[in-house]
């Protein structure tokens, strides 16, 4: 058997290595030749050059789109800003270390949340959470969430938002950033300064360092939503000042999108202060009119030909206020079990008057075909699997539990949309987890033998046993048949619905 070597020598005598890859555009395999001397030179080159304080690495997704182009543009602006000594600014609200990323002009363009500065992280700069963790470890954190996975939850919420076509979550990706304003340990800062001094004094020796500067931090990078305020502020304003009918319908539709997103990902930290509303006032009619229109109005007034109010037309779209809902702070979502302890983590939007209105026909037509499609749900689970497995602490069994909760949420949402329930009735529905299980060899053989029986004998056997389902309710939707999220097909897999116990004092 002939074995082909990946290395080959060119006519000039240089050594090359042949690598195989899959083209992202054509989806076909191809080869690429890499010069080995270039690899050796690259290994001796530091990742961060002199004066460069930022290193970024987009992880998921990698497909080319308008949102990714905008995201890459913001990343390049971040590089230029930090190189010009415009560093990220820490956000003092919240329970974890998060930072406003700025451009060269000092404008906020993104929010970065490092993994090691989360509430469970070892470098969390919030001393109140440190005291909470030290003094009250039994009441610290959320027992239904995976520790130190908040940055992936932020990106996963953006992924679900894109796949569902809701468009209420700012584009969020996993990147690596380094800046002196981040919270580093004393040892990391001392090592960085020492290596920098050695590299400045002995350039030949510094060329062999693997990296200069502070180590980059992995975390979620979310584009900044400008012109927004928390929903609590605007909802109070809307109660005092009524909105036009078209604006109210738009707000109700986007609120239902927020309900769909939060319910699917089971957000455990959704209050009326961490989802935003952007209210854009209409242009003044006098300022919007052209000089010719103003002259025409003047002539009409002079001649007394002012149109009556009964024949006035409806306001133009420019005169209608525009309302946009933005869902942020999705880091405490995707639990591996439903909350079943003394804290229920309710959805605080369930107490709003908008939650008592049934789901609109528009949201039902948009969401129901997606969550009812087994292929769509399987593709979504595969994408989430590719994302979550990038974490060093990834555990497949825990991920399957997270997906079981998400499938159960989709199942309840599917029923609520078909019955045209309200968001309040949706959150009052008993929770369910759709788990993926493997049939035993004995049961699989028994099912194959039963399929070989004649129809009459099969019906009599079903009547004698009493039920076709022995171990639980088989669910083909929304979990989706026998497809695996990792690409393998296992005919022994099936899905069962399990209704976990709920605390007696929880309402939603």
N, C-alpha and C positions, 0 to 999 in steps of 0.2 A: 504494500500500500504506500503510495507516494504522499508525502506530507510537504506541503508548500510552506516556505518560511515567509513571515511578514517582512523580512529585511531584504533589501537588494542594493546593489552598487551600481551607480550610474556610470556613464562613459568617462566622466571627469574624475572618477574615483571617490565620490562622496557617498556616504552611507545614508540610505533613506529607510523609513519604516512605513509600510502600507497599512492604513487603518480603514475599516469599514464603518459606514454610518448610513442612516436613513434620511433622505432629503425631506425636510418638513413641508415643502411645497408639492413635489411630485409624489411623495410617499413611496419612493423606490430606493433600493439600496444602491450605494455608490462607494467609491474608494477615494482616499486622499493620501498623498505622500507627504511625509513630514521629514525634514532634514534633521538628522540626529545632532548635528553641531548646534542647530538652533535651540533644540531642547536643552542641551547642556548650558548654553548661554542664558537661557531663560531661567534655569534653576539657580544660577548665580546672581540673577537680577532681583532686587527686593521688590515685593509687591507694591509697596508705597514709596514713591520717589520723595525727594527732599521737598518739604513744604506741602505734601499731599496728606490730608487728614481724613480722607474718605475712601472707602472701598465698598462697592455695592455689587450685589449679585442677585438679579431677578431669578426666582426659583420657579414660580408657577403662576399662570400658564405661559407658554412660549409662543402661542399663535399670534400672528400679526393682525392687528386690528386698530381701529381709531383710538380706542381707549388705551391700548398698549403704547401707541405712538405718543399720546398725551402724557402717559405715565413716564416714559423714557425721557421726554422733554423736561419734566419736572425733576427727574433724577439728575440730569445734566445741570440744571439750574442749581440744584443742591450742591453739586461738586464745585461749581464756580463760587458759590457763596462761602463755603467752608474754606476754600483756598484763599478767599479774600477776608478771612477772619470774621465772617458772619456765621456764628455757630448756632446750633439749635438751642431753643429756650425751654427750660423745664416747665411743665404744667403742674401747678401746685394743687389743683383739684384732683380728686380721685384717690384710689388706694394703691396705685402702682406708679412706677416711673414712666412718664410719657413726655414727649417733647414736641414743640412747635418747630418745624423746619422752615427756614426762611430763604428767600432769594437774596441776590446782591443788594437789592433796594430795601431790604428789611421787611418785605411783605410775607405773610404766612402763606405757605404753599402746600404743606403736608403735615401729617402727624405721625411720628415714629414711636413705637412702643417696643422696647427691647425685651427679649425673653427673660434675661436674668434679672430684670427689674420689675417683674410681675409680683403680685402679692405673695406668691410662694417662692419667688426668686431669692437667691442669696444676696443680691445687691440691690434690693428694694430700698430706695432712698427715703421712703416715708417712715419716720420713726414711730408714728402712731401704730402702724401695722406691725412694726417690729415688736413693740411693747405688747400688742394684742397677741401676737404669735408666741411671745415668751411667757406672758402671764396667764393667758387663757387659751392654751392649745386645743382644749376640747371644743371650744366654740369658734375656732378660727377657720375661715374658708368655707367652701361649699363641698359637702361630702359627695355630691352627685356629679362633680366635674373632675376632669383629669387635671392634676396639678401641672403648672408651667406649660400650658398649652393654649393660653389666651391669644397669643399672636397668630396661631394657626386658626383659631376660631374666628378672628377678624377676617382673615383671608378667605376662609371657607364660607362665611356669610356673604362676602362679596361674590364668591363663585356661585352660590345658590341664587343670589339676586340676578346675576347675569344669565344663568341657565333658565330661570323662570321668567325672564323678561320684565322684571319689576322696575329696575332702574331707579332705585331709591338709596342704594348704598354707594358711596364714593369708591372709585377703583382702589383696591387694596392688594398688595403683593408682599411677598417675603423678600427682604433684602438684607444686606449686611452693611452697616454703617459704623464709622469710627469718628469720634469727636471728643475733644477734651472736656466738653460740658456734660458728657455722660458720666454716670456713677461707676467709677472703677475702684478696685482695691488698691491699697497702698503699694503692694508688691508689683502690680501691673504698671502703675505709674513710675515707680522707681526703675523697673527694668526698661521701660521705654526711654526714660531720660538717659540712663546709662548707655544703652545701645546707640542712641543718637549722638552722644558725646564721643563715643569711640569711633563711630562712622565719620564724624566731622574731623577728628584728629588723625585717624588712620583710614583713608578712603579705600585702600586695597583690602583691608580687613573688613570694613563695613560692607563691602560688596558681597561678602559671603553670608551676611545675615539673611535669614529667611524673610524677615519683615522688619521694617522700621516704623516707629510710631506706636500708638496704642492699638491693641488688638480690636478688630471689627466685631460688632455685636449683631447677632441675628435678631430680627424682629419684624413686625408688621409696619408697612409704609402705606399710609392712606392719604389720598389727595384731600386737601383742605376745602371745605364747603364754605365759601365766602358769602357774606350778607345774610347769615342765618342767626336766629336766636332760638332758645329752647322753647319747646311747645307749650310749656306752662305759661310763659309770658304772652304768647300770641293767642292761646285759647281764652285767656281772661279778657284780652282785647276784643276778640270776636264775640264773646258773650255780651259785652257792652255795646259794641258797634256791629250791627248785622252786616253780613256779606251779601253781595249780589248772588242771584240764584246760580249763575254759571260758575262763579268762584266757589260757592258752597258745594256744588256737585263735584268740582275738581278736587276740593279738599277731602270730600267723603271717599272718592275713588282712591286717592293716594293713601288715605288712612286705612282703607281695606287692604292695600298692598302691604302696608306695615304690619297689619294683623297677620296676613298670610306668611310673611317672612319670619316674624317672631314665633309664630306657632310651629312652623316647619322645623326651625333650628332650635326650638324650645329655649328661647332666651330667658335666662334666670335673673337678668338685671335690666328690666325695661320699665323705667319710670317716665313720668312726663317731663323730666328735666334732662334726659339723655337721648331724645330724638328731636330733631330741629325742624323749623319751619322758616322758609324764605318767603317773605311777603313783598311783592314788587307793586308799588302804587302805580296807577295808570297815569299817563301823561295828561297834563292840563289841556283842556280842549282849546283854549286860546293860544297856548304855545304850540300846539300841534297844527293849527291852521296856518296855511300859507298866506302871504300878503295879498294874493289875488282873492282868496276866500274871505279875508277880512274886509277887503274893499267891496266884495259882493254883498256881504252882510250889511255894510254901511249903506249901500244903495237901497237894499230892501227896507231898512229902517226908515230912510228918508221918504220913500214912497208909501210907507205904511203897509207893505206886503209881508208882514211878519207871519210865518206859518203858525197855525194854532197848535196847542199842545196835544190835541186829540189826534192830529195827523203826524206827530213826530215819530221818527223811526227809532228802532231799538239801538242801544249804544253799540258802537263799533268795538271789535276786539281790543283795540288800543285803549279803550276807556274802561275795560274790565280788569280789576286787579288779578295778578297771577300769584298763585300759591304753590309752593314746592315743598314736599316732605323729604327729609334726609334722615336716614337711619344710621346712627353712629353707635359706638360703644357696644360692639357685638362680641367682645372677648369672653364673656361668661355665658356661652351657649354650647350646644352639642353635648349635653350630659349623657353619661352612660347608663343612667337610670332616672326614672321620674322622681322628683323630690318627694320623699316619704317620711321625713323627720319633722322636727318642731318648726322648721322654716319652710314655707310653701313656695316662696319666690313667685308671687302672682304677677300677672300682666296688669300694670296700673292703668293702661288705657281701657280696661274693661269697665271702669266706672264712668267713662265719658258718655255724654249723650249720643255721640256718633256710634258707639258700640251697641246701641239698642235698635239700630236700623238694619234690616236684613241686607245680606250681600247683594250687590247690584248685579244686573244681568251682564254688564261688561266684564266685571271681575270673574264671574262664573265662566263665561265663554273663554276667557284668557287663561285661567288657572286650571280648570277642571280637565281639559284634554291633556294637559301635561302630566298631572299627578295620576291620571287614570291610565297612562301609557306605561306599560311595564318596561319597554325598551328605554324610554326616557329616564325612568327612575334608576334602572341599572347603569346607564351611562353616567348619571349624576353620582351614584355611589362609587363607580370606578374613578371618576375625577377626584372625589374626596379622598379615596384611598391613595391615589398618587400624591396628593398633597400631604396628608397626615403621615405617610410613611417616611417623609423627609426628616421628621424629628428623630433625634437619636434615641429618645425614650419611647418610641412607638411600640405599642403592644397590639397585636392583631385581635386578640379576644376582646380587649376593651373597645377597639374600633367597631367590632361587630355589635357590641352592646349599644354603642352610640348610634349605629345605623338602625338597630332595632327600634330605638326610641323615635328616630326620624321617620321610619316607615309607619309606625303607629300614629304619629302626628299627621302624616299624609292621609292615612286611612280615615281618621276622624274628620279632617278637613274635607276630604272627598264627600263624605256623607253630609256634612253641613252645607256644602255648596249645592248638592243635588236637592236637598230639602229646603233651600233658601232660608237657612237659619241666620240669626244675628251673631256678631262676634261675641256678645255676652253669652249666648247659648252655646257657642262653640267651646269656650273655655270651661263651661260647666259640664261638658261631656266627659264621661269616665275615660281616663287615660288608658292607653293600650300600647304594648310593645310587640311588634311583629318580629319574632325571632326566627333565625335560620337554623334549622336542625337537620341532622343526617338520619335517614331511616336505617334501621338495623338490617343486617343481611337476611335475617329470618323474615322480616316484614316485606322486604323487597322480593324475596322468592315467593312469598305467599301472594303478593299482588300480581306477579307475573303468571303464576299458576291460575289465579282467578280470572285473568284476562283470557286465558286459553279455554276456559269453560264455555259451554253454550249459553246464550242469553237467558234461557229459562232457568238453567241451573244456577246462573249467577244471581238472578233476582231472588230465587228461593234461598240462596245462601245469605244474601243481604237481609232478608226478612228474618231469618233465624238468628243472625248475629245482632240485629236491631239497628245498626248504624254502619255506614261505610267508613266513617272517620273514627278511629279508635284512640288516637293519641292527642287529638286536638283539632281545631278548625284549620283546614288548609286554605291559605290565602294566595291566590295567584296575582293579586293586585292590591296595593301598589308596589309590593316588593319585587314582583316580576319573575315568576316561573323558576327556572332552574339555572339561570345565568349566574356566574360568580363575578364579584367585583374585580378579582384579579385576573380575569381573562380565561380561567379554566371552567369547563362545564362538568358538573357533577350530577349525574342523574339521581343520586340518592338524597339530594337536598330538597327540603320543603320548608314552608313557612307556617308558623303557628302563632296565633294571637294570644297574648297573655295579659290579663288585666291586673296590674299590681295593686296592692293595698294602698289606700290613700288615708292620710291623717284625718281623724274625725272632725278636727276644728278648722280645716282648710275649706275655703269657700270656692276658690277658683284653682 
